[in-house]
Amino acid sequence: MCAVIGVHLRDVSHSDLELVNNLFRQSMIRGKHATGATYLKEEMLVTVKESIPVDQFLDKWDIADWCDGTNLRMIGHVRYSTSDLRYNQPFQNDYISIAHNGVISQEPHDQWEFETETENDSELILKAIENKENPLRYYANRSMAVTQITATGDLSGYRNHERPLWYAERDNGIFFASTKDILDRTGIEGGVKCDPFVQYIYNGSLVEVHHEMPHEDLQ
């Protein structure tokens, strides 16, 4: 059990930053082993992640420093570890970063279908994208809730039936969180549950991309 976070805000205020801080802190109920984030600044994705709980992470990293002018575009991960704490999230390349809650593979690392840099099976989602595969289809029978961000500022969230994911729109942007309870306790109203196999993409407005799955893929 881990938590994933997504934030895309413009005209960021002090109260907005407090909400993001609280979103991380309220997500700690789903894991205390590691914390990480990827933020977009000056058209570059920057990832910071450490094997420490959220409260210690936020003592070390100031979310205000992640703002790009008056914008804040980021994903986050709060980890309950089931594997080596060297391999924390998010995982990124030059153009995309992902944070994942769920299980992609329980096979030995040397039997995975893609070559990875770590032994964390969540990295397989990034590798699938790099290989032009749709993770929702390629790993339809696995468990996933994902937030991802691109170097062009697209923030998105998607899940299958096995893991929760919620979003809440505001006048100046959107938040993603693992559960409605996390949003509620953060002070973010209007939570909406993400439908399975739908990618919710936000870059100023929300677009839903439906990925209908063949019935046999879900057996």
LINFEN-V646437 format. One record per backbone hydrogen bond with DSSP energy under -0.5 kcal/mol. CO is the residue of the C=O (numbers start at 0). NH is the residue of the N-H. If there is no record, write none. Layout:
BEGIN
{{CO & NH} {CO & NH}}
END
This chain:
BEGIN
{{2 & 77} {4 & 75} {5 & 175} {6 & 73} {7 & 173} {8 & 71} {12 & 16} {13 & 17} {14 & 18} {15 & 19} {16 & 20} {17 & 21} {18 & 22} {19 & 23} {20 & 24} {21 & 25} {22 & 26} {23 & 27} {24 & 27} {25 & 28} {26 & 29} {27 & 30} {33 & 78} {34 & 49} {35 & 76} {36 & 47} {37 & 74} {38 & 40} {38 & 45} {40 & 43} {43 & 40} {45 & 38} {47 & 36} {49 & 34} {49 & 51} {52 & 56} {53 & 57} {54 & 58} {55 & 59} {56 & 59} {56 & 60} {60 & 62} {61 & 64} {62 & 65} {63 & 66} {66 & 68} {67 & 69} {67 & 70} {69 & 11} {70 & 67} {71 & 8} {72 & 39} {73 & 6} {74 & 37} {75 & 4} {76 & 35} {77 & 2} {78 & 32} {78 & 33} {78 & 80} {83 & 86} {85 & 87} {90 & 97} {94 & 150} {95 & 92} {96 & 148} {97 & 89} {97 & 90} {98 & 146} {100 & 144} {102 & 142} {107 & 110} {108 & 111} {118 & 120} {119 & 122} {120 & 123} {121 & 124} {121 & 125} {122 & 126} {123 & 127} {124 & 128} {125 & 129} {126 & 130} {127 & 132} {128 & 131} {132 & 134} {133 & 136} {133 & 137} {134 & 138} {136 & 139} {138 & 141} {142 & 102} {143 & 159} {144 & 100} {145 & 157} {146 & 98} {147 & 155} {148 & 96} {149 & 152} {152 & 154} {153 & 149} {154 & 201} {155 & 147} {156 & 199} {157 & 145} {158 & 196} {159 & 162} {164 & 193} {165 & 176} {166 & 191} {167 & 174} {169 & 172} {171 & 9} {172 & 169} {173 & 7} {174 & 167} {175 & 5} {176 & 165} {178 & 182} {179 & 183} {180 & 184} {181 & 185} {182 & 186} {182 & 187} {183 & 186} {186 & 188} {191 & 166} {194 & 197} {196 & 210} {197 & 199} {198 & 200} {198 & 208} {199 & 156} {200 & 206} {201 & 154} {204 & 202} {206 & 200} {206 & 208} {207 & 209} {208 & 198} {209 & 211} {213 & 216} {213 & 217} {214 & 217} {215 & 218}}
END
